[in-house]
Amino acid sequence: MSLLSLRDVSLAHPRGPRQPPDLEGLSLDIEAGDQLALLGESGSGLSLLASHLLGARDAPPLLRGEVSFDAGEAGRLQPRQLAKLKHGGIAALTTRVGQGFDPARSLGRQIKGQRGDVVERLKSFGVAQAQKTMATRVSGLEPRVLARAALAAALARGPRMLLVDALSTTDPIAMADQMMLLRQQCRASRIALLLLTRQPALAAEMTDRIVILYAGQMVEDAPAREAIRKPRHPYTAALIRSLPERTLPHTPLAELSGEAPLASALPRGCRFHPRCAHALAGCYLEPPGMTAEGNRRFTCNWPLEVGE
């Protein structure tokens, strides 16, 4: 039974000029203990989904589809209902260090209910003076300590799932430290992880499965190792080629040509074809359907051969 299930989920941006495409028809399942990443560039729909699942005040409503948690809340869960789930089985975390904390108040005054557990977790995370840290104003804490405190507070709720918004960060070093601890904790306690990121390397390091989004649509869903080593969709391959470790020494990182389309200028056929080095005539005419291949799926009329 799925812990979190999305079925044909569609979300829309506010209407206006130069808006990215809406998120369309996303379906996925996360079981207990699963480690799943959603990966994509700006304009892929990740920000929309993060806002909706986190229950943000300005979160977009669910236009179509269903979101269910633990099969007990089946239906069209809207942001306010999802926000309530964060006080139950889902905990949220962001890599923007300090977000959600008032810098003028002490850390302990802003953590409700699980202060003792947070202190013990901070100690286990290597924060020697955990009690003093809790009594310190947030503005006086180092980013690394503050990032560890945010993780400790999220875990103190005893979640079955962590939803991590890693779309941006204010401190890459603190983020790397936080992600290392997060991975250890999730795997040791079989906590499910849903990671939203624009970094292929982070997705591959943190999770077992990667779902790649482009221009509001899913283009590939595969085990992390296969997605990195043997991508079937040209967009996935282009993202992977941008990784430093996949580039020969003393050569510049590969970059995707062009930009992701706006909602007002979506191309006919495959949305990626204007930037795709493998596009053929058929790619310009009809949008590709979903192809299932073993334990992966992708949307491409002319998928890459393994190793290409």
Secondary structure, 3 states (H helix, E strand, C coil): CCCEEEEEEEECCCCCCCCCCCEEEEEEEECCCCEEEEECCCCCCHHHHHHHHCCCCCCCCEEEEEEEECCCCCCECCHHHHHHHCCCCEEEEECCCCCCCCCCCECHHHCCCCHHHHHHHHHHCCCCCHHHHHHCEHHHCCHHHHHHHHHHHHHHCCCCEEEEEECCCCCHHHHHHHHHHHHHHHHHHCCEEEEEECCHHHHHHHCCEEEEEECCEEEEEEEHHHHHHCCCCHHHHHHHHCCHHHCCCCCCCCCCCCCCCCHHHCCCCCCCHHHCCCCCHHHHCCCCCCEEECCEEECCCCCCCCCC
